[in-house]
Amino acid sequence: MPLRRRLGGGGGAGTAWAALAGVPASAGMEYCITQASNPPGNIGYMLSARALWLGNRTEWSWNPTPGGAGIARFPERAAYQGATPLSISGEIETKHLMLRTSYSVFLVYALAGNHSGLDGEHRSVIQSVPFPHVNFQASPERGVRLVVGALAPDGGAAEPDVMSYPVERGDGTMEVELGWFHVSPDAGHGQGRPHAVIAQLTITSAGGDPVRGLIVEGMEFRPMNFVDPI
């Protein structure tokens, strides 16, 4: 899976992004330097829409990302044109991640003006592969809201491990947390044992309206904290 380096300004809250000239990012994974982590400077990753599992790809259209080369994280993003419930999954191998570090997973997306079937409560889950994995720590299955108008009871803050609400980013997209996980020393990191983490979002229409108008840019794995080895 090709890597594309991102340093500098732009992107989501607390995350520094900038293009590395000459490195394609059409399908694969970028990495970024996350300023909001503890301590700052930890490395996070973002999977492009092409690198995600989107179910039946004939139900998606691929369009240029607004902003153009040098501004957009990826040159294209996927817009859902189907009318049935769907599942979106992103997988990352733990060998790319830092040990003793917790990561939050975010879907980065936008909504078309004619979107429908997305206003209800959806479900997300974080799992290890192979499953089950010894000492794998992750958030439980939670509810997810994708529409900005669906505010949390206190005005927009998420309910940890119960319900996640969307947050507008500074680049015209939104993000919603799908959950978190922790990379333990025995997670197969550099030990020859393949191990990966999968974040999955299942979208259903509570009101029976067709599901359409979801525009997916990617899925970001953002470091939450780092614990120094003893």
VMD Tcl script that draws the C-alpha trace (Angstrom):
set ca {
  {0.00 0.00 0.00}
  {1.74 3.24 -1.12}
  {2.42 5.94 1.43}
  {2.18 9.66 0.86}
  {3.78 12.00 3.32}
  {1.77 14.93 4.68}
  {3.38 17.74 6.69}
  {2.39 21.37 7.12}
  {-0.98 23.14 7.26}
  {-4.55 22.19 6.43}
  {-6.70 19.15 7.18}
  {-8.59 18.22 10.29}
  {-8.40 19.72 13.73}
  {-4.98 19.24 15.27}
  {-3.60 17.44 12.22}
  {-0.90 18.89 9.96}
  {-1.00 17.95 6.27}
  {1.04 18.96 3.19}
  {1.74 17.22 -0.09}
  {5.03 15.53 -0.85}
  {5.75 16.37 -4.47}
  {5.89 13.51 -6.95}
  {4.20 10.89 -4.77}
  {0.83 9.67 -6.09}
  {-2.06 9.27 -3.62}
  {-4.77 7.96 -5.91}
  {-5.22 4.74 -3.94}
  {-3.49 4.09 -0.68}
  {-2.49 5.64 2.58}
  {-1.03 8.96 3.68}
  {0.62 9.71 6.96}
  {0.49 12.94 8.89}
  {2.04 14.61 11.91}
  {-0.63 15.09 14.55}
  {-0.10 18.20 16.65}
  {-2.99 17.52 19.06}
  {-1.59 14.23 20.34}
  {0.16 13.87 23.68}
  {3.00 14.60 23.15}
  {2.58 16.46 19.81}
  {4.23 15.08 16.71}
  {2.85 11.54 16.74}
  {2.22 9.93 13.37}
  {-1.30 9.23 12.16}
  {-2.60 7.72 8.94}
  {-5.44 8.34 6.55}
  {-6.80 5.78 4.10}
  {-8.22 7.09 0.84}
  {-11.71 6.15 -0.31}
  {-10.07 3.81 -2.84}
  {-8.37 1.97 0.02}
  {-11.64 1.38 1.90}
  {-14.07 -1.51 1.54}
  {-17.25 0.11 0.17}
  {-19.34 -2.93 -0.71}
  {-20.70 -2.85 -4.27}
  {-18.47 -0.29 -6.00}
  {-20.90 0.02 -8.92}
  {-23.13 1.98 -6.53}
  {-20.45 4.65 -6.09}
  {-19.28 7.40 -8.43}
  {-15.74 8.78 -8.31}
  {-15.30 12.54 -8.54}
  {-12.36 14.95 -8.23}
  {-11.82 16.27 -4.71}
  {-12.44 20.05 -4.51}
  {-9.23 22.02 -4.10}
  {-7.05 20.27 -6.65}
  {-3.55 18.87 -6.36}
  {-1.47 20.24 -3.51}
  {-4.54 21.15 -1.46}
  {-6.70 18.04 -1.40}
  {-5.45 15.03 0.54}
  {-6.50 12.68 -2.28}
  {-7.33 13.50 -5.93}
  {-10.75 11.83 -5.79}
  {-13.50 10.78 -3.42}
  {-16.48 8.46 -3.61}
  {-20.15 9.49 -3.71}
  {-22.78 6.88 -2.89}
  {-25.41 6.52 -5.63}
  {-27.15 3.42 -4.33}
  {-30.40 3.15 -2.41}
  {-29.73 0.33 0.02}
  {-28.05 0.09 3.46}
  {-24.28 -0.04 3.19}
  {-21.16 -0.86 5.16}
  {-17.83 1.00 5.01}
  {-14.65 -0.57 6.40}
  {-11.05 0.53 6.72}
  {-8.17 -1.78 7.65}
  {-4.67 -0.90 8.82}
  {-1.82 -3.21 9.81}
  {-0.43 -2.56 13.27}
  {3.12 -2.62 11.91}
  {2.46 0.94 10.69}
  {1.38 2.12 14.15}
  {3.23 3.16 17.29}
  {3.39 0.82 20.26}
  {1.68 1.73 23.54}
  {-0.43 4.25 21.68}
  {-4.19 4.69 21.50}
  {-5.76 5.72 18.19}
  {-9.12 7.26 17.37}
  {-10.67 6.38 14.01}
  {-12.60 9.01 12.04}
  {-14.64 8.83 8.86}
  {-13.89 11.92 6.75}
  {-16.82 12.75 4.48}
  {-19.24 15.31 3.07}
  {-22.96 15.28 2.28}
  {-24.57 16.08 -1.05}
  {-27.34 18.65 -1.01}
  {-29.93 16.00 -1.91}
  {-28.79 13.43 0.67}
  {-31.39 11.18 2.26}
  {-31.58 8.24 4.62}
  {-28.59 9.47 6.64}
  {-30.31 11.36 9.46}
  {-30.79 8.40 11.78}
  {-28.48 6.49 14.10}
  {-25.88 4.25 12.50}
  {-23.47 1.77 14.11}
  {-19.69 1.45 14.20}
  {-17.36 -1.17 15.62}
  {-13.58 -1.63 15.95}
  {-12.21 -5.18 15.60}
  {-8.86 -6.94 15.42}
  {-7.79 -9.37 12.71}
  {-7.29 -12.20 13.39}
  {-10.19 -12.16 15.82}
  {-10.12 -12.46 18.74}
  {-6.67 -11.07 19.48}
  {-5.06 -11.43 22.89}
  {-5.00 -8.18 24.88}
  {-6.72 -6.19 22.12}
  {-8.32 -3.11 23.65}
  {-10.95 -1.16 21.74}
  {-14.12 0.82 22.27}
  {-17.41 -1.11 22.24}
  {-19.90 -0.86 19.39}
  {-21.40 2.63 19.35}
  {-24.01 4.77 17.66}
  {-22.94 7.26 14.97}
  {-24.70 10.31 13.56}
  {-23.64 11.66 10.16}
  {-25.82 14.76 9.79}
  {-24.58 17.97 11.42}
  {-28.05 18.90 12.60}
  {-28.14 15.81 14.80}
  {-26.54 17.49 17.81}
  {-25.67 15.85 21.08}
  {-27.84 16.73 24.09}
  {-25.27 19.25 25.39}
  {-25.00 21.02 22.04}
  {-22.58 18.92 20.06}
  {-20.16 16.99 22.27}
  {-19.95 13.25 21.83}
  {-20.98 10.71 24.44}
  {-17.83 8.59 24.85}
  {-18.28 4.99 23.67}
  {-22.05 5.50 23.32}
  {-22.75 7.97 20.50}
  {-20.55 9.99 18.13}
  {-21.65 13.21 16.44}
  {-20.19 14.91 13.35}
  {-17.76 17.81 13.54}
  {-17.10 20.21 10.68}
  {-13.46 20.37 9.62}
  {-11.78 23.47 8.25}
  {-11.54 22.12 4.69}
  {-15.21 21.77 3.78}
  {-15.52 18.17 4.97}
  {-16.80 16.65 8.20}
  {-15.50 13.94 10.49}
  {-17.14 11.58 12.95}
  {-15.37 9.28 15.39}
  {-16.01 5.58 14.83}
  {-14.19 4.43 17.96}
  {-10.73 3.91 19.42}
  {-8.20 1.12 19.96}
  {-4.88 0.60 21.72}
  {-1.71 -0.88 20.20}
  {-0.17 -3.14 22.83}
  {3.41 -4.52 22.68}
  {2.14 -8.00 21.73}
  {0.02 -6.77 18.81}
  {2.29 -8.39 16.24}
  {4.25 -5.16 15.76}
  {7.53 -6.20 14.17}
  {7.25 -9.76 15.48}
  {6.40 -11.48 12.20}
  {2.80 -12.11 13.22}
  {0.36 -10.35 10.87}
  {-2.19 -8.30 12.74}
  {-4.56 -5.59 11.60}
  {-7.34 -3.39 12.96}
  {-10.63 -2.91 11.10}
  {-13.04 -0.03 11.67}
  {-16.52 -0.62 10.25}
  {-19.50 1.71 9.88}
  {-22.91 0.26 9.03}
  {-25.40 2.78 7.64}
  {-29.12 2.11 7.67}
  {-32.14 4.30 7.00}
  {-34.42 4.41 10.04}
  {-37.22 6.16 8.15}
  {-37.19 3.91 5.12}
  {-35.82 6.61 2.79}
  {-33.21 5.51 0.25}
  {-29.63 5.98 1.47}
  {-27.87 8.41 -0.87}
  {-25.71 11.51 -0.95}
  {-22.81 10.32 1.22}
  {-19.42 11.50 -0.12}
  {-16.49 9.63 1.41}
  {-12.97 11.05 1.33}
  {-11.26 8.56 3.60}
  {-10.74 7.20 7.09}
  {-8.21 8.69 9.50}
  {-6.37 6.81 12.28}
  {-5.33 9.57 14.69}
  {-3.06 9.06 17.72}
  {-4.73 9.92 21.03}
  {-1.78 9.52 23.39}
  {1.58 7.84 23.82}
  {2.79 5.99 26.92}
  {6.56 5.82 27.30}
  {7.89 2.27 27.77}
  {8.91 1.44 31.33}
}
mol new
graphics top color blue
foreach p $ca { graphics top sphere $p radius 0.5 }
foreach p [lrange $ca 0 end-1] q [lrange $ca 1 end] { graphics top cylinder $p $q radius 0.2 }
display resetview
